[in-house]
Amino acid sequence: MISILSDFTLRRFKLQHTGIKVNTLIKMAANFSSAENICEGENCQSITDVTYYVKEKKKLCDDCASKEECIGKARKGRHNLYCEKHDGEEIKLYCKTHSIAVCQLCATIDHRAMSCEQQDIEGAIMDSRARLNILKEKAKDKLEICRVYGDQIHKCRKDTDTHLQALKDEVDSVINKAIKTEKDKEKEDAAKINQETDEKNTKLHEEIKQINEKIRKNDEERENLLELNRTNAERRREPIGNKQHVLQTDIKNIAEEKERKIGQLEISWQDNTKTTETTIQTLDTILKDDSNVVKDGQRVKTSVSDELKKPLNEGEVKQVTDTISGVRFVKGAGREKYDGRIDGYDGEWTLIDTINVSDEIKYPAIAGCIDECDVIITDKDLSGQDTYMFNMNTKHTQRVITNVMSCVVSCALLNDDKVVCGKYSPQTGGSYTGDSLTGFINVYDRQWDHINDVTIPINTPRYYTRVDVAVDQIGIIIAAEEGQSKIYVINPADGKIMHTITCKQGILIRGVLSSGHIVAQPYPPEHRVFIIDRKGAQREITHSGLILNTCIDPITDDLYVVTSDDECKTCVIDQVMSGGDMDKRRVASFPLSSRCHPLQNRLTHLVTSRVVMTSSGNMIACDVDNILVFKKLLSL
């Protein structure tokens, strides 16, 4: 019964069509299933031999009932049902009106016969059992239907699962194909993208390679330029260092001369002091005794008087002080601040160095000096006539220009550190075309690479000619053809003639003063030297001898001339102008080498080999065999 009711409880919604009230079945099932309850004794969960005790109103197993000494009516199984409401009265009736089992009291009090239809409990149980059995059979039929239905459900699940799996597989196949197609397209697109990107990158790599090559070349060019810059800077600093050495040496020499002179004065002073002290002692000895005064007084007086009359060198001390105080650092107008000399004193011109160069240069002739130590020399040997640069410090000789049928006769340093040279050529008119004289003015860099030529007009073509050049303080080239009256003022930047100066006669230019005035000689040589301004006005400086050459001091503008004796065996150098004023005095003289003969060759040497003055005050000349260096030295 309990199994049927439990199944019924789970499926009660399916039994409503039988006409049996659900509440009635539930209540009956609750009463009939009381034997299945759990013991309500303290700390007991037994489900065996459980009996409901009416008086105690709880279900107890036999052990718990024995412990609690339960005595009274109990119901067990389906017999002897008792009313819980009326203290265990036996249930004998069943109220069909209210569908409930009742005792006699319940029937009398709560379920009167007149209002409720009652039935004997046993009959009611039998009627209910019959109905329940019918329901049980129906339930069994239903259960079979459910089994078949369950099989159908299982088959449905299986078939639908199979179908859905097939559908899923179909969808997955289609989707996978679509995904594969899409992935293949992705790969194709990726390959295309990679190819396009690789092509771009290859192009970029090539461009980068080209850029890197350009960068490498730029870096290489930078290193070359930096190296050239360092070389140029070192070369620019070299004359500064040389100048410092020269200036310090000059100061040292002056200091040594000063110490020498003061040493002499100190010795003289010490001697005078000692002599005077001895004189006082002698006088003291004489004065101690009258007999000594009578005997030696006159003699001592005479000797002491003579000694005391000797003057001290006070004038020489003042001369040393005044001379040394007048020594100063003299800087030339328009020159670098460091480019000057120690001067401000009258000294004696002395030969301080003699350098033989004839082993390398057969017939040397000085063409100019481009800085403190580099002297430009042309070999006058007709078989060569090459040009050399001789370093006064290192004594090194370097061939810088190889000449063919021409030679350098003058040179000067431009402001951009280039060198301009004037040349001589024995060919008729030299290398010229039409009215232009070309190839007689050349511009070189300091490595002596030829840069360009400057062209001037031809005045009177001859079998030979020469062009002399000079550079003024602002770097303008001054040039003139030998024996002509035209002086050309030339812009070195483009080689164009800026101005032409017309002289009163044919001249040979020798240099430029700091004022811009040009120093020139008449040609052929006379006893005069001209100082010509830019408008052609000229001032004459005369000399008793035939002036063969000139020398200009680049710092002071002092002017020197070269003369000689009748046989031209001696080179004589005289100063003719100092500070713009006439000041004539002999500076130096030296004999020419015996190799230089006959007279015409000696004369030619004196005219063509220049005497040059460096900014440090060294006067440089040539005696055909040697380079001679003269310097004004302070003498006290």
C-alpha positions as CSV (number, residue, x, y, z in Angstrom):
1,M,0.0,0.0,0.0
2,I,2.8,2.4,1.0
3,S,4.6,1.8,-2.3
4,I,1.4,2.4,-4.3
5,L,0.7,5.6,-2.3
6,S,4.3,6.8,-2.8
7,D,4.0,6.3,-6.5
8,F,0.6,7.9,-6.3
9,T,2.0,10.9,-4.5
10,L,4.5,11.4,-7.3
11,R,1.9,11.2,-10.0
12,R,-1.2,12.6,-8.3
13,F,-1.9,15.0,-11.2
14,K,-2.5,12.0,-13.4
15,L,-5.3,10.3,-11.3
16,Q,-7.8,13.1,-11.0
17,H,-10.0,11.6,-13.7
18,T,-10.8,8.5,-11.5
19,G,-13.2,10.5,-9.3
20,I,-11.4,9.7,-6.0
21,K,-10.6,12.7,-3.8
22,V,-7.0,13.3,-3.4
23,N,-7.3,14.6,0.2
24,T,-9.0,11.4,1.3
25,L,-6.3,9.1,-0.2
26,I,-3.6,11.3,1.4
27,K,-5.2,11.2,4.8
28,M,-5.7,7.4,4.7
29,A,-2.2,6.9,3.5
30,A,-0.9,9.0,6.4
31,N,-2.9,6.9,8.9
32,F,-2.0,3.6,7.3
33,S,1.7,4.4,7.0
34,S,2.2,5.3,10.7
35,A,4.1,2.0,11.3
36,E,6.8,3.3,9.0
37,N,7.5,6.3,11.2
38,I,10.8,6.9,13.1
39,C,11.0,6.7,16.9
40,E,10.6,10.0,18.7
41,G,12.4,8.8,21.8
42,E,15.2,10.8,23.2
43,N,18.4,10.3,21.2
44,C,16.8,7.5,19.2
45,Q,16.3,7.2,15.4
46,S,15.0,3.6,15.3
47,I,12.6,2.6,12.6
48,T,12.0,-0.9,13.9
49,D,8.9,-1.9,16.0
50,V,7.7,1.7,16.2
51,T,4.3,2.1,17.9
52,Y,2.2,5.2,18.5
53,Y,1.3,5.6,22.2
54,V,-1.9,7.5,22.5
55,K,-1.4,8.7,26.1
56,E,2.2,9.9,25.4
57,K,1.1,11.1,22.0
58,K,4.3,10.1,20.2
59,K,5.8,7.2,18.4
60,L,8.2,5.0,20.3
61,C,10.2,1.9,19.6
62,D,9.8,-1.0,22.1
63,D,13.1,-0.1,23.9
64,C,12.1,3.6,24.3
65,A,8.5,2.6,25.4
66,S,10.0,0.2,28.0
67,K,12.4,2.9,29.3
68,E,9.5,5.4,29.6
69,E,7.2,2.7,31.1
70,C,4.5,3.5,28.6
71,I,1.2,1.8,29.4
72,G,-1.8,2.2,27.3
73,K,-3.4,1.6,24.0
74,A,-1.3,1.5,21.0
75,R,-2.1,0.8,17.4
76,K,0.0,-1.3,15.1
77,G,-0.6,-2.4,11.6
78,R,-4.2,-1.9,10.3
79,H,-6.2,-3.3,13.2
80,N,-7.5,-1.4,16.2
81,L,-7.3,2.1,15.1
82,Y,-7.7,4.7,17.8
83,C,-8.7,8.3,17.9
84,E,-6.0,10.7,18.9
85,K,-8.6,13.4,19.7
86,H,-10.5,11.4,22.3
87,D,-7.7,9.8,24.2
88,G,-7.4,6.6,22.3
89,E,-11.0,5.8,21.7
90,E,-11.2,3.0,19.1
91,I,-12.1,4.2,15.6
92,K,-15.1,2.2,14.3
93,L,-16.8,4.6,11.9
94,Y,-15.9,6.5,8.8
95,C,-17.7,9.8,7.9
96,K,-18.2,9.7,4.2
97,T,-19.5,13.2,4.2
98,H,-16.2,14.5,5.5
99,S,-14.0,11.6,4.3
100,I,-12.5,11.0,7.7
101,A,-12.3,8.0,10.1
102,V,-14.0,8.8,13.5
103,C,-14.5,7.3,16.9
104,Q,-18.0,7.0,18.6
105,L,-17.6,10.3,20.3
106,C,-16.5,12.0,17.1
107,A,-19.5,10.6,15.3
108,T,-21.8,11.7,18.0
109,I,-20.4,15.2,18.6
110,D,-18.9,16.2,15.4
111,H,-20.5,14.0,12.8
112,R,-24.2,13.5,13.7
113,A,-26.1,11.0,11.9
114,M,-28.7,13.4,10.6
115,S,-26.1,15.6,8.8
116,C,-23.2,13.1,8.0
117,E,-23.4,9.8,6.1
118,Q,-21.4,7.3,8.1
119,Q,-20.1,3.9,7.4
120,D,-18.5,1.1,9.3
121,I,-14.8,1.4,9.3
122,E,-14.2,-2.1,8.0
123,G,-16.5,-1.5,5.1
124,A,-14.9,1.8,4.4
125,I,-11.5,0.2,4.4
126,M,-12.7,-2.5,2.1
127,D,-14.3,-0.1,-0.3
128,S,-11.2,2.0,-0.3
129,R,-9.0,-1.0,-0.8
130,A,-11.1,-2.1,-3.8
131,R,-10.8,1.4,-5.4
132,L,-7.2,1.5,-4.6
133,N,-6.6,-1.9,-6.3
134,I,-8.4,-0.6,-9.3
135,L,-6.1,2.4,-9.3
136,K,-3.2,0.1,-8.8
137,E,-4.1,-1.8,-12.0
138,K,-4.5,1.4,-13.8
139,A,-1.2,2.5,-12.4
140,K,0.4,-0.7,-13.7
141,D,-1.1,-0.1,-17.1
142,K,0.1,3.5,-16.9
143,L,3.5,2.2,-15.9
144,E,3.6,0.0,-19.0
145,I,2.6,3.0,-21.0
146,C,5.3,5.0,-19.3
147,R,7.8,2.3,-20.1
148,V,6.8,2.3,-23.7
149,Y,6.8,6.1,-23.5
150,G,10.2,6.0,-21.9
151,D,11.5,3.8,-24.7
152,Q,10.0,6.3,-27.1
153,I,11.7,9.1,-25.2
154,H,15.0,7.2,-25.2
155,K,14.6,6.4,-28.8
156,C,13.6,10.0,-29.5
157,R,16.7,11.1,-27.5
158,K,18.9,8.7,-29.4
159,D,17.4,9.5,-32.8
160,T,17.3,13.3,-32.2
161,D,20.8,13.1,-30.8
162,T,21.9,11.2,-33.9
163,H,20.1,13.7,-36.1
164,L,21.4,16.7,-34.2
165,Q,24.8,15.2,-34.2
166,A,24.6,14.7,-37.9
167,L,23.2,18.2,-38.2
168,K,26.0,19.5,-36.0
169,D,28.6,17.5,-38.0
170,E,27.1,18.9,-41.2
171,V,27.1,22.4,-39.8
172,D,30.6,21.9,-38.4
173,S,31.7,20.5,-41.8
174,V,30.3,23.5,-43.6
175,I,31.6,25.9,-41.0
176,N,35.0,24.2,-40.9
177,K,35.1,24.4,-44.7
178,A,34.2,28.0,-44.5
179,I,36.8,28.6,-41.7
180,K,39.4,26.6,-43.8
181,T,38.5,28.7,-46.8
182,E,38.7,31.8,-44.7
183,K,42.0,30.7,-43.2
184,D,43.3,29.9,-46.6
185,K,42.3,33.3,-47.7
186,E,43.9,34.7,-44.6
187,K,47.1,32.9,-45.5
188,E,46.9,34.1,-49.0
189,D,46.2,37.7,-47.9
190,A,48.9,37.3,-45.2
191,A,51.3,36.0,-47.9
192,K,50.4,38.9,-50.1
193,I,50.8,41.4,-47.2
194,N,54.1,39.8,-46.3
195,Q,55.2,39.9,-50.0
196,E,54.2,43.5,-50.4
197,T,55.7,44.4,-47.0
198,D,58.9,42.5,-47.8
199,E,59.1,44.3,-51.2
200,K,58.6,47.6,-49.4
201,N,61.1,46.6,-46.7
202,T,63.5,45.3,-49.4
203,K,63.2,48.7,-51.1
204,L,63.6,50.4,-47.7
205,H,66.6,48.2,-46.9
206,E,68.1,49.2,-50.2
207,E,67.4,52.8,-49.4
208,I,68.7,52.3,-45.9
209,K,71.8,50.7,-47.4
210,Q,72.2,53.6,-49.7
211,I,71.5,56.0,-46.9
212,N,74.0,54.1,-44.7
213,E,76.5,54.3,-47.5
214,K,75.8,58.0,-47.8
215,I,76.2,58.3,-44.0
216,R,79.4,56.3,-44.2
217,K,80.7,58.6,-46.9
218,N,79.5,61.6,-45.0
219,D,81.3,60.3,-41.9
220,E,84.4,59.6,-44.0
221,E,84.1,63.1,-45.5
222,R,83.6,64.5,-42.0
223,E,86.7,62.7,-40.7
224,N,88.7,64.0,-43.7
225,L,87.3,67.5,-43.2
226,L,88.0,67.2,-39.4
227,E,91.5,66.0,-40.2
228,L,92.0,68.7,-42.7
229,N,90.6,71.2,-40.2
230,R,93.0,69.9,-37.5
231,T,95.9,70.1,-40.0
232,N,94.9,73.6,-41.0
233,A,94.4,74.6,-37.4
234,E,97.8,73.1,-36.5
235,R,99.3,74.9,-39.4
236,R,97.6,78.2,-38.4
237,R,98.8,77.7,-34.8
238,E,102.3,76.8,-35.9
239,P,103.2,80.5,-36.8
240,I,101.6,81.6,-33.5
241,G,103.8,79.1,-31.6
242,N,106.8,80.1,-33.7
243,K,106.0,83.8,-33.0
244,Q,105.7,83.1,-29.3
245,H,109.1,81.3,-29.3
246,V,110.7,84.2,-31.2
247,L,109.2,86.8,-28.9
248,Q,110.2,84.9,-25.7
249,T,113.7,84.4,-27.1
250,D,114.0,88.1,-27.9
251,I,112.8,88.9,-24.3
252,K,115.2,86.4,-22.9
253,N,118.1,87.8,-25.0
254,I,117.3,91.3,-23.8
255,A,117.0,90.1,-20.2
256,E,120.4,88.4,-20.5
257,E,121.9,91.6,-22.0
258,K,120.4,93.6,-19.1
259,E,121.8,91.1,-16.6
260,R,125.2,91.3,-18.2
261,K,125.2,95.1,-18.1
262,I,123.8,95.2,-14.5
263,G,126.4,92.6,-13.6
264,Q,129.2,94.9,-14.9
265,L,127.7,97.8,-13.0
266,E,127.4,95.8,-9.8
267,I,131.1,94.8,-10.1
268,S,132.0,98.4,-10.7
269,W,129.9,99.5,-7.7
270,Q,131.4,96.8,-5.5
271,D,134.9,97.9,-6.5
272,N,134.0,101.5,-5.9
273,T,132.5,100.7,-2.5
274,K,135.5,98.6,-1.5
275,T,137.9,101.3,-2.6
276,T,136.0,104.0,-0.7
277,E,135.9,101.9,2.4
278,T,139.6,101.3,2.1
279,T,140.1,105.1,1.7
280,I,138.2,105.8,4.9
281,Q,140.3,103.3,6.8
282,T,143.5,104.9,5.4
283,L,142.3,108.3,6.4
284,D,141.3,107.0,9.9
285,T,144.8,105.6,10.3
286,I,146.5,108.9,9.3
287,L,144.2,111.0,11.5
288,K,145.0,109.0,14.6
289,D,148.5,110.3,14.9
290,D,149.8,113.9,14.1
291,S,153.1,112.5,13.1
292,N,151.4,110.4,10.4
293,V,149.5,113.5,9.3
294,V,152.7,115.4,9.0
295,K,154.6,112.6,7.4
296,D,152.0,111.0,5.0
297,G,149.1,113.5,4.9
298,Q,150.0,115.2,1.6
299,R,150.6,111.9,-0.2
300,V,147.4,110.3,1.1
301,K,145.4,113.5,0.3
302,T,146.6,113.4,-3.3
303,S,145.8,109.7,-3.8
304,V,142.5,109.8,-2.0
305,S,141.4,112.9,-3.8
306,D,142.0,111.3,-7.2
307,E,140.1,108.2,-6.1
308,L,137.1,110.2,-4.7
309,K,136.9,112.2,-8.0
310,K,136.3,109.1,-10.0
311,P,132.5,109.2,-11.0
312,L,130.1,106.4,-10.3
313,N,128.2,104.8,-13.3
314,E,124.9,106.5,-12.3
315,G,124.4,107.6,-15.9
316,E,124.7,104.1,-17.2
317,V,122.2,102.8,-14.6
318,K,119.7,105.4,-15.8
319,Q,120.5,104.4,-19.4
320,V,119.8,100.8,-18.6
321,T,116.5,101.7,-16.9
322,D,115.4,104.0,-19.7
323,T,116.4,101.5,-22.4
324,I,114.7,98.5,-20.8
325,S,111.6,100.6,-19.9
326,G,111.3,101.6,-23.6
327,V,111.2,98.0,-24.8
328,R,107.7,97.1,-25.9
329,F,105.7,94.7,-27.9
330,V,105.2,96.4,-31.3
331,K,102.3,95.3,-33.5
332,G,101.9,96.2,-37.2
333,A,98.8,97.9,-38.5
334,G,96.2,95.6,-39.7
335,R,98.0,92.4,-38.6
336,E,97.0,89.7,-36.2
337,K,97.3,90.7,-32.5
338,Y,100.0,88.3,-31.9
339,D,102.0,89.2,-35.0
340,G,104.6,91.7,-33.8
341,R,108.0,92.0,-32.3
342,I,109.9,93.1,-29.3
343,D,111.2,96.6,-30.2
344,G,111.4,100.1,-29.0
345,Y,115.1,100.3,-28.7
346,D,118.1,101.3,-30.8
347,G,120.3,98.3,-31.3
348,E,123.1,96.9,-33.5
349,W,122.3,94.9,-36.6
350,T,124.1,91.6,-36.2
351,L,124.5,88.5,-38.4
352,I,122.9,85.8,-36.2
353,D,122.7,82.9,-38.7
354,T,124.3,81.6,-41.9
355,I,122.6,78.7,-43.7
356,N,124.2,77.1,-46.7
357,V,121.6,76.0,-49.3
358,S,123.7,75.7,-52.4
359,D,123.9,71.9,-52.1
360,E,120.2,71.7,-53.0
361,I,119.7,75.0,-54.8
362,K,122.5,75.8,-57.2
363,Y,121.9,79.6,-57.6
364,P,119.4,80.7,-54.9
365,A,117.6,84.0,-55.2
366,I,115.0,85.0,-52.6
367,A,111.6,85.7,-54.1
368,G,109.8,86.5,-50.8
369,C,108.8,85.4,-47.4
370,I,105.2,84.1,-46.8
371,D,105.3,83.9,-43.0
372,E,107.7,84.0,-40.1
373,C,109.8,81.1,-41.1
374,D,109.0,80.1,-44.7
375,V,111.3,81.7,-47.3
376,I,110.5,81.3,-51.0
377,I,113.7,80.8,-53.1
378,T,114.0,80.4,-56.8
379,D,117.0,78.6,-58.4
380,K,118.4,80.9,-61.0
381,D,120.2,78.0,-62.7
382,L,119.0,78.2,-66.3
383,S,118.6,74.4,-66.5
384,G,115.9,74.4,-63.9
385,Q,114.7,77.6,-62.3
386,D,112.4,75.7,-59.9
387,T,111.0,77.3,-56.8
388,Y,111.6,76.0,-53.3
389,M,110.3,76.7,-49.8
390,F,113.0,76.9,-47.1
391,N,111.9,76.6,-43.4
392,M,114.1,78.8,-41.3
393,N,113.3,76.8,-38.1
394,T,113.8,73.2,-39.4
395,K,116.3,74.1,-42.2
396,H,114.2,71.9,-44.5
397,T,114.1,72.6,-48.2
398,Q,111.0,71.6,-50.3
399,R,110.5,72.0,-54.0
400,V,107.1,73.5,-54.4
401,I,106.9,74.7,-58.1
402,T,108.5,73.1,-61.1
403,N,108.9,75.8,-63.7
404,V,109.3,75.4,-67.4
405,M,110.9,78.4,-69.1
406,S,109.8,80.7,-66.3
407,C,110.5,81.3,-62.6
408,V,109.0,83.0,-59.6
409,V,110.4,86.4,-58.9
410,S,108.0,87.6,-56.2
411,C,105.3,86.2,-53.9
412,A,103.0,87.3,-51.1
413,L,100.4,85.7,-48.7
414,L,96.8,86.5,-49.3
415,N,94.3,86.9,-46.4
416,D,92.6,83.5,-47.2
417,D,96.0,81.8,-46.7
418,K,96.6,81.4,-50.4
419,V,99.9,82.4,-52.1
420,V,100.1,84.7,-55.1
421,C,103.3,84.6,-57.2
422,G,104.7,86.9,-59.9
423,K,106.8,85.3,-62.6
424,Y,109.5,86.0,-65.1
425,S,109.7,84.4,-68.6
426,P,112.3,84.8,-71.3
427,Q,109.9,84.0,-74.0
428,T,108.5,86.8,-76.1
429,G,105.6,88.2,-74.1
430,G,105.4,84.9,-72.1
431,S,102.2,82.9,-72.4
432,Y,99.7,85.5,-73.6
433,T,97.0,85.9,-76.3
434,G,95.9,89.1,-77.9
435,D,96.1,92.0,-75.4
436,S,96.3,89.8,-72.3
437,L,99.3,88.7,-70.3
438,T,98.5,85.3,-68.9
439,G,100.5,82.9,-66.8
440,F,102.6,85.5,-65.0
441,I,100.4,85.8,-61.9
442,N,99.6,82.4,-60.3
443,V,97.6,81.6,-57.2
444,Y,98.4,78.5,-55.1
445,D,97.0,77.0,-51.9
446,R,99.4,76.3,-49.0
447,Q,100.0,72.8,-50.3
448,W,101.2,74.5,-53.5
449,D,98.5,73.2,-55.7
450,H,97.7,75.6,-58.5
451,I,94.3,77.2,-58.1
452,N,94.0,79.9,-60.9
453,D,95.8,82.6,-62.9
454,V,95.2,86.3,-62.9
455,T,95.4,88.1,-66.2
456,I,96.6,91.7,-66.8
457,P,96.9,93.7,-70.0
458,I,100.0,93.7,-72.1
459,N,101.7,97.1,-72.4
460,T,104.8,96.6,-74.6
461,P,105.5,93.0,-75.7
462,R,109.2,92.2,-75.4
463,Y,111.6,89.3,-75.8
464,Y,111.2,88.7,-72.1
465,T,109.1,90.2,-69.3
466,R,108.3,89.7,-65.7
467,V,105.4,90.6,-63.4
468,D,106.0,91.5,-59.7
469,V,103.2,91.2,-57.1
470,A,102.5,92.4,-53.6
471,V,99.5,92.2,-51.2
472,D,98.2,95.1,-49.1
473,Q,96.8,95.0,-45.6
474,I,93.2,94.1,-46.7
475,G,94.4,91.3,-49.0
476,I,94.2,93.1,-52.4
477,I,96.7,92.1,-55.0
478,I,99.0,94.8,-56.4
479,A,100.7,93.8,-59.7
480,A,102.8,95.5,-62.4
481,E,104.8,94.4,-65.4
482,E,108.5,95.2,-65.2
483,G,109.4,98.6,-66.8
484,Q,105.8,99.6,-67.4
485,S,103.9,102.6,-65.9
486,K,100.7,100.8,-65.1
487,I,100.0,99.3,-61.6
488,Y,97.0,97.1,-61.3
489,V,94.8,96.8,-58.2
490,I,93.2,93.3,-58.4
491,N,90.4,91.6,-56.4
492,P,91.7,88.2,-55.4
493,A,88.2,86.7,-55.2
494,D,87.6,86.9,-58.9
495,G,90.9,88.1,-60.4
496,K,89.2,91.2,-61.8
497,I,91.1,94.5,-62.0
498,M,89.5,97.0,-59.6
499,H,91.7,100.0,-60.3
500,T,94.6,101.0,-62.5
501,I,97.3,103.4,-61.2
502,T,99.3,105.3,-63.9
503,C,102.8,106.3,-62.9
504,K,105.0,109.0,-64.3
505,Q,107.5,106.4,-65.7
506,G,108.2,102.7,-66.0
507,I,108.6,101.1,-62.6
508,L,109.4,97.9,-60.7
509,I,107.1,97.4,-57.7
510,R,108.7,96.2,-54.5
511,G,106.0,96.1,-51.8
512,V,103.1,97.8,-50.0
513,L,103.2,99.9,-46.8
514,S,100.5,99.5,-44.1
515,S,98.9,102.8,-45.4
516,G,98.3,101.1,-48.8
517,H,101.0,103.2,-50.5
518,I,103.1,101.3,-53.0
519,V,106.9,101.1,-52.9
520,A,108.5,101.0,-56.3
521,Q,111.7,101.7,-58.1
522,P,112.2,103.4,-61.4
523,Y,113.2,100.9,-64.1
524,P,116.0,100.7,-65.0
525,P,117.3,101.3,-61.4
526,E,118.3,104.8,-60.3
527,H,119.3,106.5,-57.1
528,R,115.6,106.9,-56.2
529,V,112.7,104.9,-54.6
530,F,109.1,105.9,-55.1
531,I,106.2,105.8,-52.6
532,I,103.1,105.9,-54.7
533,D,99.5,106.4,-53.4
534,R,96.5,104.9,-55.1
535,K,95.9,108.0,-57.2
536,G,99.4,107.9,-58.7
537,A,100.9,110.7,-56.6
538,Q,104.5,109.8,-55.6
539,R,107.1,110.7,-53.1
540,E,110.8,110.2,-53.8
541,I,113.5,108.9,-51.4
542,T,117.0,109.3,-52.7
543,H,120.3,107.6,-51.9
544,S,123.8,108.3,-53.0
545,G,124.3,104.9,-54.3
546,L,122.5,103.1,-57.1
547,I,119.4,101.4,-55.5
548,L,119.3,97.8,-56.7
549,N,116.6,96.5,-54.3
550,T,114.5,97.4,-51.4
551,C,113.2,95.9,-48.1
552,I,110.1,96.9,-46.2
553,D,109.6,96.3,-42.5
554,P,106.0,94.8,-42.3
555,I,105.6,96.0,-38.7
556,T,107.1,99.5,-38.7
557,D,107.0,100.4,-42.4
558,D,110.7,101.2,-42.1
559,L,112.3,101.2,-45.5
560,Y,115.7,99.8,-46.4
561,V,117.6,99.9,-49.7
562,V,120.2,97.6,-51.3
563,T,123.3,99.2,-52.9
564,S,126.7,98.0,-53.9
565,D,130.2,99.0,-55.0
566,D,131.2,99.5,-58.5
567,E,132.1,95.9,-59.0
568,C,128.9,94.6,-57.3
569,K,131.0,92.3,-55.1
570,T,129.4,93.5,-51.9
571,C,125.7,93.8,-50.8
572,V,125.1,96.9,-48.7
573,I,121.9,97.4,-46.8
574,D,121.0,100.9,-45.6
575,Q,117.9,102.2,-43.7
576,V,116.5,105.2,-45.5
577,M,113.1,105.7,-43.7
578,S,111.9,105.2,-40.1
579,G,108.4,105.8,-39.0
580,G,107.7,107.7,-42.2
581,D,110.7,110.1,-41.7
582,M,114.0,110.1,-43.6
583,D,116.5,108.2,-41.5
584,K,119.7,107.1,-43.2
585,R,122.1,104.7,-41.6
586,R,124.1,101.6,-42.5
587,V,122.5,98.4,-41.4
588,A,124.6,95.5,-42.8
589,S,126.9,94.6,-45.6
590,F,128.3,91.3,-46.8
591,P,130.3,90.0,-49.8
592,L,128.7,88.0,-52.5
593,S,130.0,84.5,-53.2
594,S,133.0,84.2,-55.5
595,R,130.9,81.8,-57.6
596,C,128.8,84.7,-58.7
597,H,130.7,86.2,-61.7
598,P,131.0,88.1,-64.0
599,L,129.8,91.5,-63.0
600,Q,126.5,91.1,-64.9
601,N,125.6,88.0,-62.9
602,R,126.4,89.8,-59.6
603,L,124.3,92.8,-60.6
604,T,121.4,90.5,-61.7
605,H,121.6,88.7,-58.3
606,L,121.4,92.0,-56.4
607,V,118.4,93.1,-58.4
608,T,116.5,89.9,-58.4
609,S,117.2,88.3,-55.0
610,R,115.1,90.2,-52.5
611,V,116.0,91.3,-49.0
612,V,113.0,90.5,-46.8
613,M,112.1,91.4,-43.2
614,T,109.9,89.1,-41.1
615,S,107.4,90.4,-38.5
616,S,109.9,89.3,-35.8
617,G,112.5,91.7,-37.1
618,N,114.7,89.1,-38.9
619,M,116.3,90.5,-42.1
620,I,116.9,87.7,-44.6
621,A,119.3,88.1,-47.5
622,C,121.3,85.8,-49.8
623,D,125.0,85.9,-50.8
624,V,124.4,83.2,-53.6
625,D,125.7,80.4,-51.4
626,N,124.0,81.1,-48.1
627,I,120.9,82.5,-46.5
628,L,122.0,85.2,-44.1
629,V,119.9,86.3,-41.1
630,F,120.5,89.7,-39.5
631,K,118.8,90.9,-36.4
632,K,118.8,94.2,-34.4
633,L,120.1,93.3,-31.0
634,L,119.9,95.4,-27.9
635,S,123.3,96.4,-26.6
636,L,123.8,98.3,-23.3
